[in-house]
């Protein structure tokens, strides 16, 4: 059975204009054209359109969707996306529970500790860090060390978290001065930058050693994702911070 553009539009909710555009960019070609040049679609094209709409709902750009659909690993990719959605749903469930608890807390029906107020957000941050940096960190640290650090962060009091963020803010302010004035890391400001980063690391990880600090300094300049985190806040700060850490952990 074949479907016209109008029939596909009515069946799927995708406008005829969009269907024609998908044909133009070779994202969704019709099964064939009639003698009058009308587009006709089969069930196979409808299956492909379903996948296109699925990936669009996950915010994939059209060019990436096109690439995914030309890949033979479509099934494995769908399974991976399903796992991501389950993880997202789990996170949403946790947030709903926090919101429900917060409503009860605001009504005076229950008490919430500072830790309970922010636990769901910290768990999500840990997941993000694991996805971004997990492989790199495991090359330098054993699983037990990382597990202890994660457990420490998860139960970090809000007061300590605020103190760490303040230390990081002051560190960036000094890094900006150092870069603008082209100061050496041996300058007093370099020492302050090191101390603020050390304070941040001690609070956030719950552990400290010069070797641990030096390993992080190496990761900062070797991995563009770490570099991006720092350089987006103060241009050139990643390299200067790494230099300061290496200088004061000799």
Buried (B, 14 or more C-beta within 10 A) or exposed (E): EBBBBEEBBEEBEBEBEBBEEBBEEEBBBBBEEEEEEEBBBEEEBBEBBEBBEEBEEEEBEBEEBBEBBEEEEEEEBBEEBEEEEEEEEEBEEBEEEBEEBBEEBEEEEEEBEEEBBBBBEBBBEBBEEBEBBEEBBEEBBEEEBBEBBBEBBBEBEEEBBEBBEEBBEBBBBBBBBBBEEEBEBEBEBBBBBBBBBBBBBBBBBBEEEEEBBBBBBBBBBEBEEBBEBBBEBBEBBBBBBBBBBBBBBE
